[in-house]
Amino acid sequence: MRPLSLAIVGIDYPNKRGPARRFELEICRPGEPIELRPEPNNPHDEHAIAVFSCRGIQLGYLASERAVLIGTLRRQGHEAAAIFQALEPKVGWIRVAFDSEEPVLPAPKPHAPEPGADGFWPDPVWDDD
């Protein structure tokens, strides 16, 4: 199974205890280990998977459509290993590999071009191979 880059959502919500999510994301470095914790009793989403830094601070959640995929793979016996990939203004990114494979950061992308006169700013596209 090939590695995936997955978005961390909810990064601006406060944590109940400890540092704020965005603060913790700011100090995460690419390649740091990340922990994925399923939350089957989450009242908003039974498929929720919380994302925690190597310091045990919650960073947010996997996007719901990806949480279903990762949860299904875990129930099928696939193990997932994750590392921090990047932080952007509205979302964090992690890299996940499966079945004893170590996640590897994708090659850095050249900086995105400046937005045109129409204000369009393209989203980054991460290689998933």
Backbone torsions as a table, in degrees:
resi	resn	phi	psi	omega
1	MET	NA	135.0	-175.6
2	ARG	-82.2	150.8	179.6
3	PRO	-65.6	156.8	-178.9
4	LEU	-129.4	148.3	167.1
5	SER	-99.8	124.6	-175.9
6	LEU	-122.6	142.5	180.0
7	ALA	-79.3	143.5	169.9
8	ILE	-102.3	120.1	-179.4
9	VAL	-107.5	165.4	179.1
10	GLY	75.3	26.1	-174.5
11	ILE	-72.9	-14.0	179.6
12	ASP	-99.8	0.9	174.5
13	TYR	-77.6	147.8	-179.7
14	PRO	-76.9	152.1	170.3
15	ASN	-86.5	153.4	178.7
16	LYS	-67.9	-35.6	179.2
17	ARG	-137.3	152.8	174.1
18	GLY	83.0	-169.4	-177.1
19	PRO	-63.7	157.7	176.2
20	ALA	-67.4	153.2	-178.4
21	ARG	-59.2	-47.2	-178.2
22	ARG	-63.6	-40.7	177.8
23	PHE	-58.4	-46.3	-179.8
24	GLU	-63.2	-40.3	177.3
25	LEU	-62.4	-35.9	-179.9
26	GLU	-63.9	-29.9	-178.7
27	ILE	-95.7	-5.8	174.7
28	CYS	-68.9	142.5	179.0
29	ARG	-114.5	142.7	178.6
30	PRO	-52.5	131.5	179.8
31	GLY	97.8	-11.7	177.5
32	GLU	-65.2	143.5	178.1
33	PRO	-64.5	146.0	178.8
34	ILE	-126.2	142.2	178.1
35	GLU	-107.4	133.9	175.8
36	LEU	-106.4	123.2	-177.8
37	ARG	-120.9	110.4	175.7
38	PRO	-62.3	143.9	177.6
39	GLU	-125.8	75.2	-177.2
40	PRO	-64.2	-19.2	179.2
41	ASN	-98.4	12.7	178.2
42	ASN	-63.4	124.2	-175.7
43	PRO	-68.5	-17.3	-178.1
44	HIS	-96.1	-25.9	-176.0
45	ASP	-159.0	111.6	-178.5
46	GLU	-67.4	-15.1	179.3
47	HIS	-98.7	5.9	-174.4
48	ALA	-57.2	139.1	173.2
49	ILE	-128.6	113.8	179.4
50	ALA	-79.0	148.8	-178.9
51	VAL	-114.4	125.9	-177.9
52	PHE	-122.5	144.5	177.4
53	SER	-74.1	173.7	177.4
54	CYS	-68.2	-11.8	177.0
55	ARG	-95.2	4.7	177.5
56	GLY	80.8	16.6	-179.9
57	ILE	-99.7	132.2	179.7
58	GLN	-69.0	133.6	178.7
59	LEU	-100.3	-22.4	-176.5
60	GLY	150.0	-146.4	-178.7
61	TYR	-135.5	157.2	168.3
62	LEU	-68.9	146.7	174.7
63	ALA	-56.4	143.7	-170.1
64	SER	-57.5	-40.2	-178.7
65	GLU	-67.5	-32.2	177.2
66	ARG	-78.8	-31.2	177.6
67	ALA	-61.8	-38.6	177.8
68	VAL	-62.6	-44.9	179.2
69	LEU	-61.7	-50.0	-178.0
70	ILE	-64.7	-41.0	177.5
71	GLY	-61.7	-42.6	178.5
72	THR	-62.8	-45.1	178.9
73	LEU	-61.7	-40.2	178.6
74	ARG	-64.3	-42.7	179.2
75	ARG	-65.6	-26.4	177.6
76	GLN	-81.9	0.5	176.5
77	GLY	98.2	3.2	177.9
78	HIS	-81.0	132.1	176.3
79	GLU	-94.2	142.2	-179.2
80	ALA	-115.5	136.2	172.7
81	ALA	-119.7	138.5	-175.0
82	ALA	-132.7	149.0	173.7
83	ILE	-133.5	156.0	176.1
84	PHE	-71.8	137.6	-178.3
85	GLN	-109.8	-56.5	-174.7
86	ALA	-165.2	162.1	172.8
87	LEU	-122.9	131.1	174.4
88	GLU	-117.6	173.3	-175.0
89	PRO	-54.1	-37.3	-175.4
90	LYS	-118.8	-0.9	-175.8
91	VAL	-153.8	147.9	171.3
92	GLY	-103.1	160.8	-178.9
93	TRP	-129.3	140.7	171.9
94	ILE	-124.7	159.5	176.8
95	ARG	-114.4	128.6	-176.5
96	VAL	-121.9	134.4	174.3
97	ALA	-124.2	161.0	-172.0
98	PHE	-124.7	156.3	171.1
99	ASP	56.4	61.4	175.5
100	SER	67.6	4.6	175.1
101	GLU	-83.1	138.1	178.2
102	GLU	-84.3	132.2	176.7
103	PRO	-68.4	142.1	179.3
104	VAL	-125.5	136.2	178.9
105	LEU	-65.9	139.3	175.8
106	PRO	-68.4	159.0	177.6
107	ALA	-58.4	140.3	179.7
108	PRO	-60.3	140.7	176.7
109	LYS	-88.0	147.2	172.7
110	PRO	-63.1	153.8	-179.3
111	HIS	-57.0	142.3	179.0
112	ALA	-64.7	147.2	177.9
113	PRO	-66.0	154.9	176.5
114	GLU	-61.3	145.4	179.5
115	PRO	-62.1	146.4	179.4
116	GLY	-74.7	-176.5	-179.8
117	ALA	-60.8	-25.3	-179.6
118	ASP	-81.5	-3.3	177.5
119	GLY	82.6	5.1	180.0
120	PHE	-70.3	131.4	177.5
121	TRP	-128.1	110.6	-175.6
122	PRO	-68.9	144.4	174.8
123	ASP	-75.6	149.9	176.9
124	PRO	-69.3	150.4	175.9
125	VAL	-117.3	116.7	-178.0
126	TRP	-93.6	137.6	175.3
127	ASP	-69.0	134.0	178.0
128	ASP	-111.9	31.0	179.8
129	ASP	-110.2	NA	NA
